[in-house]
Amino acid sequence: MQTTGAETAAASKVMNGAEMIAAQHLAAEIPVPDSLLAQVSRLILATHPTGDAAPDAIKKYVRYGSSPRGGQALLRLAKVCAAADGRFSVGTDDVRAVLKIALRHRLLLSFEGEAEGIKTDTILDEVARKILS
């Protein structure tokens, strides 16, 4: 009953502003292998219905795919995922783990996709299977 009850949840401070900035700088320094950069680029291009690598679901249900900023967000989140796991390099599993968080709101479904109740998460799963295999 955290949101509907009378009790008020207490928040506790996890880190201060300087620690947050330091954590951001640390994550930015985590390297991404060139092969994974290429995969992320192909993945972003595959979200476009006119792209050569676009899966059938993209071609049928997506009107607009992700921009390059989606790729940047995906890589930044993947770096944080790697750091949180204690690793100093980003891997494909990190990209998979944050793919939907980074891109679900960056795809615009077509009329057909909306009418059929297609979820962007389902489409992103298909893109990941095709590109990140």
Summary of the structure (lengths in Angstrom):
residues: 133
radius of gyration: 17.8
end to end distance: 41.3
largest distance: 54.5
contacts: 374
relative contact order: 0.16
helix: 59%
strand: 4%
